[in-house]
Structure formats: C-alpha cells, structure tokens
C-alpha cells in the first residue's frame, strides 16, 4: 500500500458527523475497528 492516490484509499462515513473520512497510515492495523473520523466525534 505504498504511494496511493488519495482517491484510491479506502473511505468510511463517520456516524457522528456524517462526513466521509479516508484511511490513514496510523489506522493500518485497526482499520476495521475505526468508526469515527476524530476523537471529538468519538466522544460526542
């Protein structure tokens, strides 16, 4: 998964703010568990 275009990365919709967010390197091992785009959305 090296040097992909942003448009080719996996995407999800945040259930809190309904905005799309894109895969990030820091989520590489936990992408299946990621539900929210940010800490703010996760705690709201």
Beta strands, then each sheet from edge to edge (+ up, - down):
strand 1: 11-13
strand 2: 20-22
sheet 1: 1+ 2-
end
